[in-house]
Amino acid sequence: MNTEMFENGLKALEVNDYHAALRDFTIVLRELHQHDEHYNNVASYVGLAQVLTSNRNGLLLCRDAAS
């Protein structure tokens, strides 16, 4: 997992830069295989960032990550 990019996404969330967070988390998620142990965690952050950028599809992603 690209921990540097993930941490950049977390920092972007802290300063309410949701578009940057979405970009960073999406990059990390694309690098992971669906069965990777970090996949659902990263997917939930992508979903959160989507919701925070007014994309309601993020709720579906969060729900899938939780199941």
C-alpha positions in Angstrom: 0.0 0.0 0.0 1.2 3.5 -0.8 1.3 4.8 2.8 2.7 8.2 1.8 -0.3 8.9 -0.5 -2.7 7.5 2.1 -1.2 9.9 4.7 -1.5 12.8 2.2 -5.2 11.9 1.9 -5.6 12.0 5.7 -3.9 15.4 5.9 -6.1 16.7 3.1 -9.2 15.6 5.1 -7.9 17.4 8.2 -7.7 20.7 6.3 -11.1 20.1 4.5 -9.5 19.7 1.1 -11.9 17.0 0.1 -11.0 16.9 -3.6 -7.3 16.3 -2.9 -8.3 13.6 -0.3 -10.4 11.9 -2.9 -7.6 12.0 -5.5 -5.1 10.6 -3.0 -7.3 7.9 -1.7 -8.4 6.9 -5.2 -4.8 6.5 -6.2 -4.1 4.2 -3.3 -7.3 2.2 -3.9 -6.4 1.6 -7.6 -3.1 0.1 -6.5 -4.7 -2.4 -4.2 -6.1 -5.8 -5.1 -9.7 -6.3 -3.9 -8.6 -9.0 -1.5 -5.8 -6.9 0.0 -6.2 -6.5 3.8 -6.2 -2.7 3.4 -8.7 -2.5 0.6 -11.9 -2.0 2.6 -10.3 0.6 4.8 -9.1 2.6 1.9 -12.4 2.1 0.0 -14.2 3.6 3.0 -12.0 6.7 2.9 -12.7 7.0 -0.9 -16.4 6.7 -0.1 -16.2 9.4 2.6 -14.3 11.7 0.4 -16.9 11.2 -2.4 -19.7 12.1 0.0 -17.8 15.2 1.2 -17.5 16.3 -2.5 -21.3 15.8 -2.9 -21.1 12.5 -4.7 -23.8 10.3 -3.2 -22.2 7.2 -4.7 -19.8 7.3 -1.9 -22.5 6.0 0.4 -22.6 2.8 -1.7 -18.8 2.4 -1.5 -18.9 2.9 2.3 -21.6 0.3 2.6 -19.7 -2.2 0.4 -16.5 -1.6 2.4 -18.3 -2.3 5.7 -19.8 -5.6 4.5 
